[in-house]
Amino acid sequence: MQKYKVYVLRAESGKIYIGHSQDSEARLLEHNRHESKATRPENDWKIVYEEQFETRALAMKRENFLKSGAGRRALKNKGVLD
């Protein structure tokens, strides 16, 4: 069974995007090819952080947390965000 990853992307401009996927590398290519509406305006996305989960439900729960204020503070404490 393939696992799910929650990933944090940073664009060349410093913007951040948080998402989940079974294949974060393939998803990164989609973001950089401007195939995602949310990340289309930015260029040169890079994965700066990843976590792996057994189920999509767990990954989605973690993604939602990381998008919250507390989650962003946690990422900042880990040195992922400025």
Long-range contacts (C-beta under 8 A, 24 or more apart in sequence): 1-54, 3-52, 3-53, 3-54, 4-52, 4-53, 4-54, 4-55, 4-56, 4-58, 4-59, 5-50, 5-51, 5-52, 5-53, 5-59, 6-50, 6-51, 6-53, 6-59, 6-62, 6-63, 6-66, 7-47, 7-49, 7-50, 8-47, 8-48, 8-49, 8-50, 8-66, 8-75, 8-80, 8-81, 9-39, 9-45, 9-46, 9-47, 9-48, 10-45, 10-46, 10-48, 11-39, 11-42, 11-43, 11-44, 11-45, 12-42, 12-43, 12-44, 13-42, 13-43, 14-82, 15-42, 16-81, 17-45, 18-63, 18-66, 18-67, 19-63, 20-56, 20-59, 20-60, 20-62, 20-63, 24-50, 48-80, 49-75, 49-78, 49-80
